[in-house]
C-alpha cells in the first residue's frame, strides 16, 4: 500500500486516504462531491460559498451551495469573506448543516471576490486573515483549513507569511497550498519546490493542489513535496476515474460504456439539484465537454476533434435534461475487439 492509501487525521476528522477533491468554484456541488467519493476521494471540499450570502439569508446560497448528501462525507465547506463577524455567523450555519470541516478561500484571484477584501486579497493582511480564520473556528466549533497561494504576483511570498501566521496562531488544522501565484490563475508551472519548503516549515498538515492532471504527476508531486495529501481539481472534471488510478485501484482508461453511464448519472443528479429542468440543462452545458474528452482519450480515431465538436454543439443547444440524455444516448461507441 502506498502512502496515498493511508488514512490520517485532519483536525480530528479521520480521512480514509490522501487523495482529496479540491474546491471547484461554480462546480463542486453535492453530486460532484458524491461522485468523487464514489470513486475513492478520502475527503471532498465544496465549491466556494459566500459567507455574506449565508449570513444575509440568500435562498440560493443556503439551499444549493450548502446542500450536503448523507453519503458524501467527510465534507469540508469552503467559505470566502473578509469580515470576521460575518464569517463567525456563516461558519455556525455550515456546522448546523452537517459539514465536518470548514475551508477558507484566501487564494481566489477573481476580481469581484478580491474587491471585497476576500480571496487572495487577504494575503496582504496577515492579521485580518488570522482574525477571519479564528472567527470561523469559534463560530462553528469545526476544524478550519485555509487554501492559499504563495502571493499575488510571481516572486511574492505573502501567502507563505500568512500560512506561517495561521499555523503559529493555532487557528487552523491544516493548509491547502496551490503553488502558483494568484496572477497566474491556473497557468504556468506550479512551484513544487516552494511547496516542499512550506510543508517543511509548518507544524500543521499541508495539502497540495495545482497541475495534478494524471496519476503519474500526482504521485510525483506527493513525493517531491512530502505533503500530507493532494487535492485533485481540473484533472478530475468529467474524470472521476482519476481518483481510482491515483490510488492504484484501477489501471487504464474507462470504457465508452462506463463514460456514458457516469455521464447519465450526473444528468440524473442535476435533476434533483435544481428547481427547474431548464436551469439544470443550462448548468450541465459546461460539464459535457469534460466527458467528451474521455472519448478522445479512449478512441481518438473514431472521436476526432470534428466529431466531438459536432456532438458538443448538439449538447450546447439542449434546453432540457431529456434532450441532453437523448444526445448522450445516441453516441455510437466503438465495438469492443
N, C-alpha and C positions, 0 to 999 in steps of 0.2 A: 504494500500500500504506500502510495506517495504521500508527501506532506499535504498535498491538496485535498486528500481524502480524510484527513484527520479532523476530529471535532475540536472545538475550542470555545472559550467563553469571552463574550464581549459585554462588559459591564454587568456580568452575572447572568446574561442570556446565553444559553447553550446553543451553539451553532454547529450543525451537523458536519459541515465541511468548509473549505476555504475558497470556494468559488461562488461569488455572490452576484446578484443582479444590481447593477448601478442604477441610480435615479435617472430617469429619462424624461426630460421636460416635455409635457404635452403628449406623452406616450405611456408612461408606466402606471396605468390604472390597474384595478384589481385583477382583471383577467389576463393582462400581460404578466403580472407578477405570479399569478396562479400557474400560468403556462411554464414560466421559468422554474417554479417549484416542482412541477410535474416532471421536468427533465433534469432535476438534480440540484438546483440552486440551494445553497445552505441558508441563505438569507436574502430577502428581497427588499428593495427600497422604493418608495413611491415616487411618482412624479412630483415636481416642485409645487408646493401648496402655499398660498399666501396667508401669512399669519393675520394680516388685516382682514382678508376675506372671511376667515373663520371668526375672528373676534367681532366683526360687524354683522355677522349673521347672513352672509351671502348664501343663498339657497344652493346654487350650483357648487360652490366650494365645499359646502358641508355634505351635500347629498352624493356628489360624484367623486370629488377628489379625496374625500375622507372615507370612502366606502372600502371596507375590508371584507375579504372572503374567509370563512372559517378554516379553510384548508390551505391557505397560502403562507401561514406563519413559519418561523418568526418574521415579522414585518417591521420595518422602520419607515416612519412617515417623514418625508423631507419638508421642512418649513423654510420660508425665507421672510426676512423682515429685519428692521434695524431699530425698532422701538422695544426696549426690554419689557415694559408694562404690557404692551400688546402681545409680545411673544409669550409672556407668562400665561396670559389668558388663553391664547391659542393652543399652547402646549397642554394645558389642562383638558381641553376638548379632545386633543389627539389621544391622551391617555384614556379618557372616557370612551372613546370609540374602539379601544381594544388593541392599540398598537403596542409592540414590545419595546421599541426604541424610538428616539427622535433623531433625525439627522438635520443639521442646519446648513443651508447653502451659503457659503461665503466665497464662491468661486465663479458664479454665473457672470458672463461678460455682457449680457444683453442690456442695452442702454436703458430701456424702460424700467428694468429692475435696479440698475446701478443709480439711476436718478433719484430713487427713493432712499438711497444710502445703504441698500441691501446688496446681496451678491458679492461680487469682487470689490465693491466699494468699501466693504468692511475691512479689507486688507490694509487700508490706510489708517485705521483707527483701532489698534490692538485692545485698548481699554474698553471701547464700545463692544468689540467682538466678544470679550470676556463677559461683559455685563449681559449681553444677549444670550450667550450660552448658559450662564448661571440662571437667568430667568427661566429658560426652557426647562432646565433641570428642576428648579424649585416648583415651577407651575405644574409639572407633570409627574414628578417622582420617578421618571423613567431614565435609563441611561441615555446620554446625549453624545452624539458624534458630530463632527464638523467636516464637511467636504470643502476643500480649498485648493488653490493653485499657488505656484511659487511667488507670483506677483502679478502686476497688471501688464507690464511690458518686459521684454527679454532683458535679463540682467538683474532685475529686481528680486529681492528676497524678502519682501514684506510679508508674504504668505508664510514663509518659514518662521519669521519672527512671531506671527500670530499663532502658528501651531505650537511653538515653544511656550508662549504665554498661556495658552489654553491648557496645555498639559501641566505646566508648573502650578497653575492656579487650582488644579484638581477639579475643573468643571466639566471635563469631557472624559468619556470612556474610551474614545479612540478618535483617530484622524483618518479621513479618506483623502488621499493626495493624488491630484491629477497633475503630472509634471510637465504641463505646457502652461505658458503664461496666458492670462486672460485674453490679451490682444491676439493671440494665436488661435483662439477658439479651439477647433478640432484639427487644425492644420499644423504641419511641421512635425519634427521628430520629438517625442517626449524625452525629457532628460532623466533617464532612469538612474544615472549615477547620482544626481541630486536627490532622487527619491531614496536611494540607499542611505545617503547622508541623513535624511530626515528620519528614516527608520532607526538608524543607529543612535540618533540624538535624543529621541523621545522615549519616555518610560511608559507610554500607552501604546496599544496596538495600532499599527498603521496599515491601511488598506490602499492598494494602488489601482488606479484606472487609467485609461488612455492608450489607444493603439493596440488593444488586445483582440485582434481580429481572427486569430487562429489558435489552435491548441498549442502549436509549437511556440508561438510568441508568448502566450500566456504562461506557459511553464518556464520559458527562458526568463521572463521578467520576474517571476516569483524567485527564481534562483539568483538573479542579479541583485535584486533589491533586498531580499531577506524579509519581505513584508509578511504580515500576519495572514493576509488574504488578498485576493484580487477581485475586482469588480468588472464584470463584462457589461459592455454598453452597446455601441452600434453594431459590434460583431454578432450580437445575439438577436438583432432585429430580423424577424422572419426566419430565424435560425436557432430555435431552442435546442437543437441537437448539439450545438457547440458546448453546452454545459456537460453533456454526456461525454463528448470527446475529450474535453479538458480533464475531466475526472477519470479518464481511462475506461469508461464503461461502454464505449462504443467506438468502433473503427469504421472509417469511411463515411460517405455521404448518405443522406436519407434516400429512399426510393421516391420515384414520382408519386406513387400512391400514398406514401407517408406524408409528402408535402401537401397533397390535395386534402387529405384527411385533417391535417392540422390547420390548414387554411380555412376549411369549412367550420372547424371548431371555433376559431376566432370570430368568424362571421356570426355564428350562433350566440356566442357570449356577448357580442356587441348589441344584439337584440335585447338582451337582459339589462345592459348597462344604460342605454339611452331611452328617453321617454318616447321618441318618435323613430320610426323605421327610416325615414328620410335622413334624419340627422346622423343616425348610425352609418348609413350608406356613405354619406359625405365624409365622415370621420375615417372610414376604412380606406378611402382612396389613397392615403399615404402609406397604408400597410401593403397594398397589393404589389408594388414593385419589389418589396423585400422578398416576397415569396416567389415571384418570378425569377429573381436572381438564383434561387435554388435550382431551377430548371436549367439555367445557363451553366451551372456547375456540373449537373448530372449528365447532360447530353447537349453540348454546345453545337453539334452538327444539326440536330433537329431544331433546337431552340436558338436560332440565330438572333442577332440583335433586331433584325427587321421583324421577325416573327414575334418576339417578346414585346416590341413596341406596339405591334398590331393588337395583341391581347390587352396590353395595358391601356391603350386608347379606348377599347371597349369597356374596360373596367372603370375608367375615369368618367365615363358617361352614365354609369349606373346611378339611379336615384332611389333604389330600394334594395333591401337585402336579398330578396328573391332574384332580382336581376343580377346581382353580384354572384349568387350561388349558381345561376344558370351559366354565366361566363366561365366560372372556375370548373364547373362540372363538364363543360364542353371541350376542355383542353384535351387534346389527343396525346396520350402518353405513349412513349416508345414501348414496344413489346419486349419483355424480358428474353434474354438469349437462352 
